[in-house]
Structures are given as structure tokens and as C-alpha cells.
């Protein structure tokens, strides 16, 4: 049975292609399924009647029902079964068999009539053949319609998925844009705060910005992520913000600080911690002699080590109230002497490589 259905399926496809070459398509689409219109039914009915007439004349011209042209009637029967199912196949089979009934001789040249048995058997056979073929086509048509419906549903779902994907992509782009704006806004706020502090000390004007830029370069070369680099930049910009509570006469004092003044200025990191409790602050060195609670070794964050090196470098190479700026070579000599003691070796080496790339003055 399965083999017959497959064969009928192939015949069906071939017939559809042949028929469409010579006829005008009059079907319409309903939920992805081809549905025959009244116009198409009438058109095909007229064509099949004409085809039955052509087959009848072919049998007559071929000397009656004893010739092979009788088998031409299977073609309109199969077409009717394809178009209208088992009823159509049986009806056209009946019409074809009746047209070949007692009115058509078995041998025209010999004037030999058909026996009643012959044309009666032909009627039942044509009707049975048409009905059976129609049922096979009905099974196939239902399968095809089911597949077309599933295909239409899948296409609709696929379109919905594509639309959802586009909406999600648009939302993600908007979120990324908003995140970038927030990052930029946060950076600008911290810049403004740092600049406000530096106005109290003209010798450190631009210090925090330079430290942040240098720290970002070193962090990038060390393979920090975008989020870590942003945190590093913000921390570097804010690392001196605690100086807001340091008296100006101490910040701008020319000459050496007294012990009390030195202790006062060391507290600016604690002031900064209170002002920006949500941002990591950085102002100590590896051997624990910095200001941040005397933490030592691995307990110091990488950000602290990077900013510590950059902070000292900019301080050495910038003018201060108590001295002029050092040359790059002088600053390098001092910092190399503190390598692995006051300064992280890896961070310092990256800094020195970058300075050499820029050209030592």
C-alpha cells in the first residue's frame, strides 16, 4: 500500500506540472492550502468531457474496443480522481465506460458487436479504478495540505522569532548606549570633583587626569577588562579627592612639611574614602608604608598598585611648591631604586617601557 501511495504521489506531481503547462491556474490559497475555485471546477469539467470525447473518437478510429486505444480512458479517469477525489474518479469512469458501452462495436471493420459481459465488466472496472485512485489521491492531498498548514505555521512562527530578535537587538543597543552614557556621565562627574580639588593647589592642576590616563594605559597593557579599566580610571581620577579637607596653607606650602603637617596630609585618603565610599580609593605602596591602613603584599588591590606607580611618576615629573619637576631619567632612577619595595615590579616595568616608547627627556 505504501508503495502504491508513493507511486501515486509521483504521478500526482507530474500530472500537476503537465496540467499547469496547458491550463490557467484558478485556485486560491486558504491558510496555506490550495483550494479549487468554482471557475476551476467548471474549467476542468469541460476539459475532461472534451478529453473523454477525444478518447472515444480515438477508439472509434482504431477499429473499436478491441484496440489499445481503450486504455486512453484511464487518463481522464485519473485526472478526475486527482481533481475531485473518489466520487469524481468514479463518475468519470462511469461516463467513459458508458461511452464504450453497447453503442461502440468491438470490431468495426468486421461489424462485430461487444458482448454484454464485456461492456458490463468494463463499467464496474472503470468505476472501481476511478474510486480507488481517488481515495489514494485523497490520502495524498490530505498529507500535502497538512504539510502546507504546518509550513505556514512555521513561517509565521519564524517571522515572529525574527521580529522578537530584532526587538531584542534594538533593546540591547539602547541598553549599551545608556550604559555608555552613564559611564561617560560618571567620568565627567569625577573629573569635575577632581578639578575642583586641584584648583586649591595650582601645582597639581591636571594631576588626577594625567594619573588616570597613564593608569588606563598600563591597565590595558596588563589585560584588564573594559569594566576593570573603567573602575581603574574612576579610582585614579578620585584618588586625591580627600584633599578637600586639607588646609590650603599645607597643600601650597613651600619647603619641607612639619611632622604634624605631614600627618595631616596623609589623612586625605581617609577623607576620600568617606567622600567616595562606593569607589575604590588608592594611595599606598607595596611595603605597607603608604597611608591605607598599612595593608601589605597581596592584600593591596591591583588598582592600588597601578595608581600608586602612576601617582608617584606624575608627582616626580611635575612642578611642586617645594621643588621643580624632575627629568624622566631622574624620576626613572628614583623609581627603579624602589622596585619591588615601594613599587610593584610588573607595573613599574610597563610604565618604564611606555616612557621609553614616548622618548625620555
Secondary structure, 3 states (H helix, E strand, C coil): CHHHHHHHHHHHHHHHHHHHHHCCCCCEEECCEEECCHHHHHHHHHHHHHHHHHHHHHHHHCCCCCCHHHHHHHHHHHHHHHHHHHHHHHHHHHHHHHHCCCCCCCECCCCECCCHHHHHHHHHHHHHHHHHHHHHHHHHHHHHHHHHHHHHHHHHHHHHHHHHHHHHHHHHHHHHHHHHHHHHHHHHHHHHHHHHHHCCCHHHCCHHHHHHHHHHHHHHHCCCCHHHHHHHHHHHHHCCHHHHHCCHHHHCCCCCCCHHHHHHHHCHHHHHHHHCCCCCCCCCCCCCCCCCCCCCHHHCCHHHHHHHHHHHHHHHCCCECCECCCCHHHHHHHHHHCECCCECHHHHHHHHHHHHHHCCC
